[in-house]
Amino acid sequence: MTTRIALAIAALAFAGAATAQKAEVFSDGGAAIRGYDPVAYFAEGKPAKGSEKFTHQWKGATWRFASAANRDRFARAPEQFAPQYGGYCAYAVSQGYTASIDPKAWTVSAGKLYLNYSTGVRETWLKDTAGYIRKADANWPDALGR
């Protein structure tokens, strides 16, 4: 009986954590998308670590950039450069939940940036990107637990 009660309490605690509201933008260590420059994915075609010298506040998060020029481009049109689903793992959102990301696991599709949990998850994402985008669009922003 004690084990059943403990399991029930653990299940309720897990359910509460799973549905807790999350921030609109994935921010780890004080910076959106682990401190990587979202503009660099488009301008350079690869991830680039941002600098604490070049930052911009948007949607409650601090975004870092590799240069003042990239910061200024983002500030003029953040929706154009910000990753989809607040920078959470796009594949996870397609499955109805959120997960952290590896900034090196990325894809630009139809002019939009998508980040994934890992390069392995990115491989799954690439098998049906359009299908996963449709599912993620349908799940967003409910995946945040709001």
VOBA-1610 file (N, C-alpha, C; in pm, whole numbers, padded with zeros to 5 digits, always signed):
BEGIN
Met+00082-00120+00000Met+00000+00000+00000Met+00087+00127+00000Thr+00191+00130+00079Thr+00280+00245+00086Thr+00349+00268-00048Thr+00389+00161-00115Thr+00452+00173-00246Thr+00356+00232-00347Arg+00230+00189-00343Arg+00130+00244-00436Arg+00110+00393-00414Ile+00104+00433-00290Ile+00085+00575-00259Ile+00207+00655-00308Ala+00325+00603-00282Ala+00446+00671-00327Ala+00450+00684-00479Leu+00411+00577-00548Leu+00406+00581-00694Leu+00303+00681-00744Ala+00188+00686-00678Ala+00083+00780-00718Ala+00131+00924-00699Ile+00197+00951-00587Ile+00248+01086-00561Ile+00355+01122-00664Ala+00443+01028-00694Ala+00547+01053-00794Ala+00486+01081-00931Ala+00382+01005-00968Ala+00315+01026-01097Ala+00251+01164-01102Leu+00187+01206-00993Leu+00125+01339-00990Leu+00230+01448-00998Ala+00341+01430-00929Ala+00448+01530-00933Ala+00504+01541-01073Phe+00525+01425-01141Phe+00576+01426-01277Phe+00477+01494-01370Ala+00350+01464-01357Ala+00249+01526-01443Ala+00247+01676-01425Gly+00261+01721-01301Gly+00265+01865-01274Gly+00385+01930-01337Ala+00500+01865-01329Ala+00621+01919-01390Ala+00610+01920-01541Ala+00550+01817-01597Ala+00539+01807-01742Ala+00447+01914-01798Thr+00350+01957-01719Thr+00255+02055-01771Thr+00283+02196-01719Ala+00388+02213-01642Ala+00423+02346-01591Ala+00448+02440-01708Gln+00406+02564-01690Gln+00427+02662-01796Gln+00575+02689-01815Lys+00614+02696-01938Lys+00753+02725-01971Lys+00760+02863-02035Ala+00879+02920-02032Ala+00901+03049-02096Ala+00877+03038-02246Glu+00834+03145-02306Glu+00806+03146-02450Glu+00930+03121-02534Val+01047+03158-02481Val+01173+03140-02553Val+01265+03051-02470Phe+01323+02949-02536Phe+01418+02863-02468Phe+01541+02944-02432Ser+01569+02951-02303Ser+01681+03030-02254Ser+01754+02945-02151Asp+01880+02920-02179Asp+01961+02838-02091Asp+02086+02916-02056Gly+02116+02926-01929Gly+02235+03000-01889Gly+02222+03149-01912Gly+02099+03200-01913Gly+02078+03343-01927Gly+02071+03396-02069Ala+02080+03308-02167Ala+02074+03355-02306Ala+01984+03265-02390Ala+01911+03326-02480Ala+01826+03251-02573Ala+01913+03158-02657Ile+01859+03047-02693Ile+01921+02942-02777Ile+02068+02918-02744Arg+02093+02906-02614Arg+02226+02874-02560Arg+02334+02976-02600Gly+02292+03101-02627Gly+02387+03207-02658Gly+02434+03212-02801Tyr+02369+03135-02889Tyr+02408+03137-03030Tyr+02336+03249-03103Asp+02397+03296-03209Asp+02348+03407-03291Asp+02247+03354-03393Pro+02118+03389-03381Pro+02019+03337-03476Pro+02038+03389-03618Val+02093+03506-03634Val+02114+03564-03767Val+02223+03488-03842Ala+02320+03437-03771Ala+02433+03366-03834Ala+02388+03245-03915Tyr+02282+03177-03871Tyr+02234+03061-03945Tyr+02196+03101-04088Phe+02145+03221-04104Phe+02104+03270-04235Phe+02219+03338-04308Ala+02290+03426-04237Ala+02396+03506-04300Ala+02521+03425-04332Glu+02555+03330-04244Glu+02677+03252-04261Glu+02651+03106-04298Gly+02527+03064-04285Gly+02493+02926-04315Gly+02549+02827-04214Lys+02575+02876-04092Lys+02625+02788-03987Lys+02603+02855-03851Pro+02606+02774-03745Pro+02590+02834-03612Pro+02713+02913-03572Ala+02691+03020-03499Ala+02801+03101-03447Ala+02766+03144-03306Lys+02859+03130-03217Lys+02838+03170-03079Lys+02826+03322-03073Gly+02726+03368-02999Gly+02709+03511-02980Gly+02800+03563-02870Ser+02809+03693-02862Ser+02895+03759-02764Ser+02810+03836-02663Glu+02858+03845-02541Glu+02790+03927-02441Glu+02798+04075-02476Lys+02885+04112-02569Lys+02897+04252-02613Lys+02780+04295-02700Phe+02722+04200-02772Phe+02617+04231-02869Phe+02490+04155-02830Thr+02401+04223-02758Thr+02279+04158-02710Thr+02155+04240-02747His+02043+04172-02741His+01914+04237-02766His+01810+04164-02682Gln+01722+04238-02617Gln+01614+04180-02539Gln+01490+04166-02627Trp+01434+04046-02630Trp+01312+04023-02708Trp+01238+03904-02649Lys+01110+03921-02629Lys+01021+03818-02574Lys+01074+03763-02441Gly+01122+03851-02357Gly+01167+03813-02224Gly+01298+03738-02219Ala+01373+03739-02327Ala+01501+03667-02330Ala+01612+03758-02382Thr+01733+03726-02344Thr+01850+03795-02395Thr+01906+03715-02511Trp+01913+03779-02626Trp+01968+03717-02747Trp+02108+03770-02767Arg+02201+03683-02801Arg+02340+03722-02825Arg+02373+03709-02973Phe+02467+03793-03016Phe+02504+03799-03157Phe+02655+03805-03173Ala+02701+03756-03286Ala+02844+03754-03315Ala+02895+03892-03354Ser+02805+03982-03395Ser+02846+04115-03437Ser+02734+04215-03411Ala+02770+04341-03411Ala+02671+04448-03397Ala+02577+04448-03517Ala+02630+04418-03635Ala+02546+04414-03755Ala+02437+04308-03743Asn+02473+04189-03694Asn+02373+04084-03676Asn+02270+04123-03572Arg+02315+04185-03463Arg+02222+04231-03359Arg+02123+04331-03418Asp+02173+04423-03498Asp+02087+04526-03554Asp+01987+04467-03654Arg+02031+04370-03733Arg+01939+04302-03826Arg+01827+04233-03750Phe+01862+04164-03642Phe+01763+04096-03560Phe+01666+04196-03497Ala+01720+04304-03443Ala+01636+04404-03376Ala+01533+04464-03471Arg+01568+04478-03598Arg+01475+04533-03697Arg+01364+04433-03735Ala+01394+04303-03731Ala+01295+04203-03774Ala+01318+04070-03702Pro+01292+04065-03570Pro+01323+03942-03496Pro+01248+03819-03546Glu+01124+03837-03591Glu+01046+03723-03640Glu+01111+03657-03762Gln+01187+03733-03836Gln+01254+03681-03955Gln+01369+03587-03919Phe+01433+03609-03804Phe+01553+03534-03768Phe+01536+03439-03650Ala+01444+03467-03562Ala+01427+03384-03442Ala+01385+03243-03482Pro+01436+03143-03412Pro+01395+03006-03443Pro+01248+02984-03411Gln+01189+02893-03481Gln+01049+02860-03459Gln+01032+02794-03322Tyr+00912+02804-03269Tyr+00874+02741-03141Tyr+00962+02789-03026Gly+00996+02917-03030Gly+01071+02976-02921Gly+01212+02922-02903Gly+01261+02852-03004Gly+01394+02795-02995Gly+01399+02662-02922Tyr+01283+02608-02886Tyr+01279+02473-02830Tyr+01297+02374-02944Cys+01326+02249-02910Cys+01344+02145-03012Cys+01217+02133-03096Ala+01231+02155-03224Ala+01116+02152-03315Ala+01054+02013-03322Tyr+01137+01910-03320Tyr+01083+01773-03322Tyr+01001+01747-03196Ala+01051+01787-03079Ala+00977+01767-02955Ala+00842+01837-02962Val+00839+01958-03013Val+00713+02031-03024Val+00618+01956-03117Ser+00671+01893-03222Ser+00585+01815-03312Ser+00523+01696-03240Gln+00585+01653-03129Gln+00534+01542-03050Gln+00451+01589-02931Gly+00438+01721-02916Gly+00350+01777-02813Gly+00418+01819-02684Tyr+00548+01826-02681Tyr+00618+01871-02562Tyr+00737+01957-02603Thr+00810+02009-02504Thr+00928+02090-02534Thr+01052+02017-02484Ala+01164+02049-02545Ala+01293+01994-02505Ala+01401+02097-02537Ser+01513+02085-02471Ser+01624+02175-02496Ser+01682+02149-02635Ile+01784+02222-02669Ile+01840+02212-02805Ile+01991+02209-02803Asp+02044+02159-02913Asp+02186+02170-02944Asp+02191+02268-03061Pro+02250+02386-03043Pro+02251+02486-03151Pro+02316+02437-03280Lys+02392+02328-03272Lys+02455+02273-03392Lys+02363+02176-03466Ala+02246+02149-03409Ala+02146+02061-03472Ala+02035+02151-03527Trp+02052+02198-03647Trp+01964+02302-03701Trp+01928+02274-03846Thr+01820+02339-03888Thr+01774+02332-04026Thr+01707+02465-04059Val+01729+02514-04180Val+01649+02624-04231Val+01560+02565-04340Ser+01431+02582-04323Ser+01334+02531-04420Ser+01234+02641-04451Ala+01215+02668-04579Ala+01123+02773-04624Ala+01152+02906-04553Gly+01282+02935-04535Gly+01322+03062-04477Gly+01304+03073-04327Lys+01278+02960-04259Lys+01260+02962-04113Lys+01362+02869-04048Leu+01407+02910-03930Leu+01507+02835-03855Leu+01438+02739-03757Tyr+01484+02613-03760Tyr+01435+02510-03668Tyr+01556+02451-03597Leu+01545+02434-03466Leu+01651+02375-03386Leu+01604+02242-03330Asn+01697+02152-03306Asn+01665+02020-03251Asn+01749+01989-03129Tyr+01704+01891-03056Tyr+01768+01847-02932Tyr+01911+01798-02956Ser+01932+01726-03065Ser+02063+01670-03095Ser+02073+01646-03245Thr+02192+01614-03292Thr+02207+01583-03435Thr+02134+01453-03469Gly+02123+01362-03375Gly+02045+01240-03398Gly+01897+01269-03418Val+01843+01357-03334Val+01703+01397-03351Val+01687+01474-03482Arg+01787+01551-03517Arg+01782+01625-03645Arg+01769+01527-03762Glu+01837+01415-03755Glu+01826+01315-03862Glu+01682+01265-03875Thr+01617+01242-03762Thr+01475+01204-03765Thr+01392+01317-03824Trp+01417+01439-03781Trp+01346+01558-03829Trp+01356+01568-03982Leu+01473+01541-04036Leu+01495+01555-04180Leu+01422+01449-04262Lys+01378+01342-04201Lys+01306+01237-04274Lys+01167+01282-04318Asp+01108+01378-04246Asp+00976+01429-04282Asp+00959+01570-04227Thr+01048+01659-04265Thr+01047+01795-04212Thr+00911+01862-04228Ala+00853+01856-04346Ala+00723+01923-04368Ala+00614+01865-04278Gly+00614+01735-04262Gly+00514+01671-04175Gly+00533+01710-04030Tyr+00658+01712-03986Tyr+00684+01750-03847Tyr+00652+01898-03824Ile+00676+01982-03922Ile+00641+02124-03909Ile+00490+02138-03894Arg+00412+02066-03974Arg+00265+02073-03961Arg+00222+02033-03820Lys+00278+01925-03770Lys+00242+01879-03635Lys+00286+01980-03529Ala+00407+02033-03542Ala+00457+02130-03444Ala+00374+02258-03447Asp+00340+02304-03567Asp+00255+02424-03577Asp+00122+02402-03504Ala+00067+02282-03517Ala-00061+02251-03450Ala-00044+02244-03298Asn+00072+02205-03251Asn+00096+02190-03107Asn+00143+02318-03038Trp+00190+02415-03116Trp+00245+02536-03059Trp+00137+02641-03041Pro+00126+02712-02931Pro+00211+02713-02813Pro+00163+02622-02700Asp+00065+02536-02725Asp+00015+02448-02619Asp+00125+02363-02556Ala+00229+02333-02631Ala+00339+02251-02579Ala+00409+02319-02460Leu+00389+02449-02446Leu+00450+02522-02335Leu+00376+02496-02202Gly+00259+02434-02210Gly+00183+02407-02089Gly+00098+02525-02045Arg+00066+02610-02138Arg-00015+02730-02106Arg-00162+02700-02120
//
